[in-house]
């Protein structure tokens, strides 16, 4: 049996921030991470530029220095690595937490599985679930979604050079991808079920995107949806059912967002709110209905995973540390 003063599941910015706050009150936490450090940021498109300014991404009172008004993905990867090193955070990477069990003595057993298949059990009085959402894309539930030329992730444009590409969705990810694809000569069609383009597109990107659409370099179908995906084409139907069109394509990027996975919390006994889209927790302490079990970051969000960003979720750790310190004092 391995003991830790506190266990944090997830080494994203919010998990790292929580670990730093615990260290500041004298608790040495262990971070369990399924993949690599800040995996969600690593999975972002290679050339992504953040919506937030650097100071809103800072944790642990470590300045995020960049010559850019808005930092890029590669800068964030370096920044969070340096923060983890500065605070000497203990991170068990490539080890997945698969179960959290509350014991009769009010401690927790956290069961993990390493990539080798080895199972490890840890004991701790406090557990913080800071898991993200990038492993769980919002599935469309349509025929052909599992074909090899369909992806819910976009990394970079090069593999799609000169190809016919259909993008499903019209959020920031879809707009950024469409502009990158144009630069490598891809022929881009966007299919969006809404009647208008999202109002939340980055303001410095929106005019460029609108210009490409106006020039006919990007085709967009509004109030439409993909009904089937075949190896060489997709079927597009209008929301009102007025027409059905078959569109040739070599690749489909289903950039429809992601959602947190709350199954492990549910199995531990954490209650969900009435809509079953958000865990029950105290927003002043981030503690769930299970004493000693906290949540931090996007796992605390509802149906819209984007309601919690790094800039808001990074503060959860301080609330948790303050509550734990108060309990320990009592």
C-alpha positions as CSV (number, residue, x, y, z in Angstrom):
1,X,0.0,0.0,0.0
2,X,1.4,3.4,-1.0
3,X,0.5,6.5,1.1
4,X,0.1,10.1,-0.1
5,X,-0.9,13.1,1.9
6,X,-3.2,14.1,-0.9
7,X,-3.8,12.7,-4.4
8,X,-4.7,14.8,-7.4
9,X,-6.0,13.0,-10.5
10,X,-5.0,15.0,-13.6
11,X,-1.8,17.0,-14.4
12,X,-3.5,19.8,-16.3
13,X,-3.1,23.4,-15.4
14,X,-5.9,23.2,-12.8
15,X,-4.4,20.0,-11.2
16,X,-1.0,21.6,-11.1
17,X,-2.4,24.7,-9.5
18,X,-4.2,22.6,-6.9
19,X,-0.9,20.8,-6.1
20,X,1.0,24.1,-5.7
21,X,-1.7,25.4,-3.3
22,X,-1.5,22.2,-1.2
23,X,2.3,22.5,-1.0
24,X,1.9,26.1,0.2
25,X,0.0,24.7,3.3
26,X,2.5,22.0,4.0
27,X,0.9,19.0,2.1
28,X,2.9,17.1,-0.4
29,X,0.5,15.9,-3.0
30,X,0.9,13.1,-5.6
31,X,-0.4,13.8,-9.1
32,X,-1.7,10.8,-11.1
33,X,-1.8,11.5,-14.8
34,X,-3.1,9.2,-17.5
35,X,-1.0,10.7,-20.2
36,X,1.7,13.4,-20.2
37,X,1.9,16.7,-18.4
38,X,-0.9,19.1,-19.5
39,X,-2.0,16.6,-22.1
40,X,-5.1,18.6,-23.1
41,X,-2.8,21.5,-24.2
42,X,-0.5,19.0,-25.9
43,X,-3.5,17.8,-27.9
44,X,-4.3,21.3,-29.1
45,X,-3.5,22.1,-32.8
46,X,0.2,22.7,-33.2
47,X,-0.2,26.4,-34.1
48,X,-3.0,27.3,-31.8
49,X,-3.0,30.7,-30.2
50,X,-4.9,31.1,-26.9
51,X,-7.9,33.3,-26.4
52,X,-6.6,34.3,-23.0
53,X,-3.7,36.7,-22.3
54,X,-0.7,35.1,-20.5
55,X,-1.4,36.5,-17.1
56,X,-4.7,34.7,-17.1
57,X,-3.0,31.4,-17.6
58,X,-0.5,31.8,-14.8
59,X,-0.4,29.5,-11.8
60,X,1.8,29.4,-8.7
61,X,2.7,33.1,-9.0
62,X,5.1,32.3,-11.8
63,X,5.0,34.9,-14.6
64,X,4.1,33.6,-18.0
65,X,6.5,35.7,-20.3
66,X,5.9,35.9,-24.0
67,X,6.5,38.5,-26.7
68,X,3.0,37.8,-28.0
69,X,-0.2,39.5,-26.8
70,X,-1.8,36.0,-26.7
71,X,0.5,33.0,-26.1
72,X,0.7,30.0,-28.4
73,X,0.4,26.3,-27.5
74,X,4.2,25.6,-27.6
75,X,4.8,28.5,-25.2
76,X,2.2,27.1,-22.7
77,X,3.8,23.6,-22.8
78,X,7.1,25.1,-21.8
79,X,5.6,27.3,-19.2
80,X,3.7,24.6,-17.3
81,X,6.6,22.2,-17.5
82,X,8.8,24.9,-15.9
83,X,6.2,25.6,-13.2
84,X,6.0,21.9,-12.3
85,X,9.8,21.7,-12.1
86,X,10.1,24.9,-10.0
87,X,7.7,23.5,-7.4
88,X,9.2,20.0,-7.7
89,X,5.7,18.5,-8.1
90,X,5.5,14.7,-7.9
91,X,3.8,13.5,-11.0
92,X,3.2,9.9,-11.9
93,X,2.7,10.2,-15.7
94,X,1.2,7.4,-17.9
95,X,-0.7,6.0,-14.9
96,X,-4.5,6.0,-15.1
97,X,-6.7,6.3,-12.0
98,X,-9.5,3.7,-12.5
99,X,-11.2,3.7,-9.1
100,X,-11.6,5.8,-6.0
101,X,-13.1,4.1,-2.9
102,X,-14.0,5.7,0.4
103,X,-12.9,3.7,3.4
104,X,-14.6,3.3,6.8
105,X,-11.8,5.3,8.4
106,X,-12.7,8.2,6.0
107,X,-9.6,7.8,3.9
108,X,-9.6,6.9,0.2
109,X,-8.1,4.1,-1.8
110,X,-7.1,5.2,-5.3
111,X,-6.5,2.3,-7.7
112,X,-4.4,3.0,-10.8
113,X,-3.2,1.1,-13.8
114,X,0.2,1.8,-15.4
115,X,0.9,1.4,-19.1
116,X,2.6,-1.9,-18.3
117,X,-0.7,-3.2,-17.0
118,X,0.5,-3.1,-13.4
119,X,-2.1,-2.1,-10.8
120,X,-1.2,0.2,-7.9
121,X,-3.2,1.2,-4.9
122,X,-2.7,4.4,-3.0
123,X,-4.2,5.5,0.3
124,X,-4.8,9.2,1.1
125,X,-7.1,11.3,3.3
126,X,-7.8,13.7,0.4
127,X,-8.5,13.2,-3.3
128,X,-8.9,16.0,-5.9
129,X,-10.4,15.0,-9.3
130,X,-8.9,17.4,-11.8
131,X,-9.5,15.3,-14.9
132,X,-10.1,17.2,-18.1
133,X,-12.2,16.3,-21.1
134,X,-10.0,15.8,-24.2
135,X,-10.3,12.0,-24.1
136,X,-14.0,12.2,-24.6
137,X,-15.2,14.0,-27.8
138,X,-18.9,14.7,-28.3
139,X,-19.9,11.9,-30.6
140,X,-22.4,12.5,-33.4
141,X,-24.0,9.1,-33.4
142,X,-24.2,8.8,-37.2
143,X,-23.3,6.0,-39.5
144,X,-19.6,6.1,-40.6
145,X,-18.4,8.2,-37.7
146,X,-15.9,5.4,-36.8
147,X,-14.3,5.2,-40.3
148,X,-10.5,5.8,-40.4
149,X,-10.7,9.1,-42.3
150,X,-12.9,10.7,-39.6
151,X,-11.3,12.4,-36.7
152,X,-12.5,14.4,-33.7
153,X,-9.0,16.0,-33.4
154,X,-7.1,18.4,-35.6
155,X,-3.4,18.7,-35.1
156,X,-2.0,20.4,-38.2
157,X,-2.9,20.9,-41.8
158,X,-0.1,19.1,-43.7
159,X,-1.7,15.7,-43.9
160,X,-4.7,17.3,-45.7
161,X,-2.8,19.2,-48.4
162,X,-4.8,19.4,-51.6
163,X,-7.6,17.2,-50.2
164,X,-11.4,17.7,-50.0
165,X,-12.1,18.2,-46.2
166,X,-15.5,18.5,-44.5
167,X,-15.5,20.1,-41.1
168,X,-18.5,19.5,-38.8
169,X,-19.1,22.4,-36.4
170,X,-18.3,26.1,-36.5
171,X,-16.6,26.9,-33.2
172,X,-13.1,28.3,-32.7
173,X,-11.5,25.0,-33.4
174,X,-13.3,24.6,-36.7
175,X,-12.6,28.1,-37.9
176,X,-8.9,27.8,-37.0
177,X,-8.6,24.5,-38.7
178,X,-10.4,25.8,-41.9
179,X,-7.9,28.7,-42.2
180,X,-4.9,26.4,-41.7
181,X,-6.3,23.9,-44.3
182,X,-6.6,26.7,-46.9
183,X,-2.9,27.5,-46.5
184,X,-2.0,23.9,-47.7
185,X,-4.5,24.0,-50.6
186,X,-7.3,21.9,-49.1
187,X,-10.8,22.4,-50.3
188,X,-12.8,23.1,-47.2
189,X,-16.5,22.7,-46.5
190,X,-18.0,23.5,-43.1
191,X,-21.3,22.0,-42.0
192,X,-23.0,23.6,-39.0
193,X,-26.4,22.8,-37.6
194,X,-26.9,26.3,-36.2
195,X,-28.4,29.1,-38.3
196,X,-25.4,31.4,-37.7
197,X,-21.7,31.2,-37.0
198,X,-20.8,31.3,-33.3
199,X,-20.4,34.7,-31.7
200,X,-17.4,33.5,-29.7
201,X,-15.0,33.2,-32.6
202,X,-11.7,34.9,-31.7
203,X,-12.2,38.6,-32.7
204,X,-8.8,38.8,-34.5
205,X,-9.7,35.6,-36.5
206,X,-13.3,36.3,-37.4
207,X,-12.7,39.0,-40.1
208,X,-10.2,36.7,-41.9
209,X,-12.6,33.8,-41.8
210,X,-15.6,35.9,-43.0
211,X,-13.4,37.1,-45.9
212,X,-12.5,33.6,-47.0
213,X,-16.2,32.6,-46.9
214,X,-17.2,35.7,-48.9
215,X,-14.6,34.9,-51.5
216,X,-15.9,31.4,-51.8
217,X,-12.6,29.8,-50.6
218,X,-14.5,28.2,-47.7
219,X,-18.0,26.8,-48.3
220,X,-20.3,26.8,-45.3
221,X,-23.7,25.0,-44.9
222,X,-25.7,26.6,-42.1
223,X,-28.8,24.9,-40.5
224,X,-27.5,21.7,-41.8
225,X,-26.1,18.4,-40.5
226,X,-24.2,15.3,-41.7
227,X,-26.5,12.3,-41.7
228,X,-24.1,9.6,-43.0
229,X,-20.4,9.4,-43.7
230,X,-19.1,7.1,-46.4
231,X,-15.4,6.5,-47.4
232,X,-15.6,9.0,-50.3
233,X,-18.5,11.3,-49.5
234,X,-20.8,12.6,-46.8
235,X,-24.6,13.2,-46.9
236,X,-25.7,16.6,-45.8
237,X,-29.4,17.3,-44.8
238,X,-30.9,20.7,-44.1
239,X,-32.3,21.0,-40.6
240,X,-35.8,21.5,-42.1
241,X,-35.4,18.5,-44.3
242,X,-35.7,20.6,-47.5
243,X,-32.8,19.0,-49.3
244,X,-30.2,16.3,-49.1
245,X,-26.9,16.6,-50.8
246,X,-24.0,14.2,-51.3
247,X,-20.6,15.9,-51.1
248,X,-17.4,14.2,-52.1
249,X,-14.6,14.3,-49.4
250,X,-11.4,12.5,-48.5
251,X,-11.4,13.5,-44.8
252,X,-14.0,14.5,-42.2
253,X,-13.0,16.6,-39.1
254,X,-15.8,16.3,-36.5
255,X,-14.8,19.3,-34.3
256,X,-17.9,19.1,-32.1
257,X,-16.2,19.7,-28.7
258,X,-15.5,17.4,-25.8
259,X,-17.1,16.5,-22.4
260,X,-15.8,15.4,-19.0
261,X,-16.1,11.8,-18.0
262,X,-17.8,11.6,-14.5
263,X,-18.2,7.9,-14.3
264,X,-15.4,7.4,-11.7
265,X,-17.0,10.1,-9.5
266,X,-20.4,8.5,-9.8
267,X,-18.9,5.1,-8.8
268,X,-17.4,6.7,-5.8
269,X,-20.8,8.0,-4.7
270,X,-20.6,11.6,-5.9
271,X,-24.1,12.8,-6.6
272,X,-25.0,14.6,-9.9
273,X,-27.4,17.5,-10.1
274,X,-30.9,17.1,-11.5
275,X,-29.8,17.4,-15.1
276,X,-27.0,14.8,-14.4
277,X,-24.6,17.1,-16.2
278,X,-22.7,18.5,-13.2
279,X,-21.5,16.9,-9.9
280,X,-23.0,18.2,-6.6
281,X,-20.3,20.3,-4.9
282,X,-19.9,23.3,-2.7
283,X,-18.6,26.1,-4.9
284,X,-17.0,27.8,-1.9
285,X,-14.7,24.8,-1.2
286,X,-15.0,22.5,-4.3
287,X,-15.8,19.6,-2.0
288,X,-18.4,17.1,-3.3
289,X,-21.0,15.4,-1.2
290,X,-18.2,12.9,-0.3
291,X,-16.2,14.4,2.5
292,X,-12.5,14.8,1.5
293,X,-13.2,14.3,-2.2
294,X,-12.9,17.5,-4.2
295,X,-13.1,18.5,-7.9
296,X,-11.1,21.1,-9.8
297,X,-11.3,22.4,-13.4
298,X,-13.6,21.4,-16.1
299,X,-14.9,18.3,-14.3
300,X,-17.0,20.9,-12.3
301,X,-18.7,22.2,-15.4
302,X,-22.2,21.4,-16.7
303,X,-23.4,20.5,-20.2
304,X,-21.1,23.1,-21.7
305,X,-17.6,22.1,-20.9
306,X,-16.4,25.5,-22.0
307,X,-18.0,27.2,-19.0
308,X,-14.8,26.6,-17.1
309,X,-11.4,27.7,-18.6
310,X,-7.9,27.6,-17.3
311,X,-8.3,31.2,-16.1
312,X,-11.3,30.3,-13.9
313,X,-10.4,26.7,-13.0
314,X,-6.9,27.6,-11.8
315,X,-8.5,29.2,-8.7
316,X,-10.2,26.0,-7.5
317,X,-7.0,24.8,-5.9
318,X,-6.8,27.7,-3.6
319,X,-10.4,27.1,-2.4
320,X,-9.6,23.5,-1.8
321,X,-6.4,24.2,0.1
322,X,-8.1,26.8,2.3
323,X,-10.9,24.3,3.2
324,X,-8.4,21.5,3.9
325,X,-6.3,23.8,6.1
326,X,-9.4,24.8,8.0
327,X,-10.4,21.2,8.6
328,X,-6.9,20.3,9.7
329,X,-6.9,23.2,12.2
330,X,-10.2,22.1,13.6
